[in-house]
Amino acid sequence: MLNVPSQSFPAASSQQRVAPAGQSGRNKVALKPGHSLMDWIRVAKSGRDLTGLRGRLIDVTEEELQKHNTQDDCWTCIRGMVYNVSPYMDFHPGGEEELMKAAGIDGTDIFDQVHRWVNYESMLKECLVGRMAVKASTALKAQSAIKDSITHLNGLAPPPPPTSMLPSAFLTPPSPSSSLQPSATLPPPQPKDARPRYDWFQTDVTVNIVVYTKRKLPSSGCTIVDLQDGVLRVEVLLGKMSYMLRQRLAQEVDGCVAVQTVCAVGKIQVSMRKVAKGKWEELGEPLEFHDSLFRKKDRAIFYRECMLVSKTEVTHDTWVFRLQLPLGTLMHVPVGKHIYLKALIQDREVVKPYTPVKETLVPATLDSTQGAAATDIFLMIKVYPDGVLTPHLNNLNIGDHLSVSSPDGLFSLRLLREVTHLYLLAAGTGFTPMARVIRLALQDLGSLRKTKLMFFNRQERDILWHSELNGLAAKDERFQVEYILSEPCDGWTGRKGRVEASMLTDFLVRPEGSKVFVCVCGPSAFTELTVGLVRQHCFSEEEIHAFQG
């Protein structure tokens, strides 16, 4: 195991120690002029060799790490990755003393005590020396820990506790006679390794990477592929976890990438065409986070530049923006997940989440390509005249570009497993996540008997995909929609008002033997009020999901 100092951290005299009650939070060391965060970013982007290795990544042994423990030659390890932090010494707000606490050792625990929120991967990217070369015994323990974590995430039984935690009655040694007898039972089976793995193969004209996720995959897909400047990044979204492949390819490939998914067995194949025919000796050079499994919430948000190719009016103030992914990028957006749009507006970076929809509410025909990776993203966006981002989006010309993130969000399709009655409560553009949930429910949920949407708007002209919803309700008896308007015109014959408990009494029915689930989305005030009302109707936390927009 790597040695971590046992002394208290931060030290009693440290300027990073939390201030006593009544004083301000932890103090920072006064940095020299020209050593702010922005100055460090400029240094990191300058092209200087900040590792001393001329761009090479190496495997670092524990013994090698311990040699680099001085202020002018300071390496430290954070979560298995080794960084040369000497160039960062003068830029560290906590001062050199705090960085030196982790000099030449595994500083993960030290880092987490003070800086867990800091995106160190991005900040120290150019200081990366390489991976920690873990000893065999340590690797086995780490592999066991990963297995235990995945087993827990998959809802399987936890592993047996270590003998040190068992009651003394279970630790009584066998009698001499019994110890001579052969075991009457077979040893328990070893836990199955649920960690994804990958392999690759090639032909004269193609190179192919196969990911074995070892679990069933959603038909809507869960794979994101980005091929940029010879670097291949593959991310597979697996519930709360994310599996990453990242390599600089050995040779040049065509920009077009194909993804095939066999959902039933959890197999994903990424295929690329070679620019020059012939045999590759290796796939390429592994980069940071290659072949890594980690929690999605811990990963950095990844963006790519997408081009606006069309804008289609839905209502008087809402449009569907069609964004084309760059060549070399394919992206599945799982049902219920959102993406982030990022734009620079008046020298300020603005980021907002939006939930993609399909081009239509329901496809004209059902086919086997629903799991194919998307090259276009469709976003249904209401334009607010006094908004920060939406006026900028509305003023974009066809051919302009926007930064689009990989999918994010907490919704899981496991929530809908074996559901028989699905209830959706949406207000305004809170309908956008519901659109794909409706499509999925009617196409893929074999247990489903009824899907009901209660859709709140101000006026009839505000109802999104009004005719499409009416058409679906007429076509499929399992789907029902009801509109509620707060400011209807005189000719409106439907229900009026705002969400209240009495409205939900007849809507939220629980037939005998049913399994029910409720989704809520809209402005934050609507969502908070509606979730509270649903709870009053005796729905548990496990039966409610609120999309946050």
Buried (B, 14 or more C-beta within 10 A) or exposed (E): EBEBEEEEBBEEEBBBBEEEEEEEEBBEBEBEEEBEEEBBEEBBEEEEEBBBEEEEBEEBEBEBBBEBBEEEEBBBBBBBBBBBBBBBBBBBBBBBBBBBBBBBBBBBEBBEEBBEEEEBBEBBBBBBBBBBBBEEEBEEEEEEEBBBBBBEBBEEEEEEEEEEEEEEEEEEEEEEEEEEEEEEEEEEEEBEBBBBEBEBEBEEEBBBBBBBBBEEBBBBBBBBBBBBEBBBBBBBBBBEBBBBBBBBBBBEBBBEBBBBBEBEEBBBBBBBBBEEEEEBEEBBBBBBBBBBBEEBEEBEEEBBBBBBEEBEEBBEBBBBBBBBBBEBBBBBBBBBBBBBBBBEEEEEEBEBBBBBBBEEBBEEEEEEEBBBBBBBBBBBBBBEEEBEBBEBBBEBEEEEBBBBBBBBBBBBBEBBEEBBBBBBBBBBBBBBBBBBBBBBBBBBBEEBBBBBBBBBBEBBEBBBBBEBBEEBBEEEEBBBBBBBBBEBEEEEEEEEEEBEEEBBEEBBBBEEEEBBBBBBBBBEEBBEBBBEBBBEBEBEEEBBBBBEB
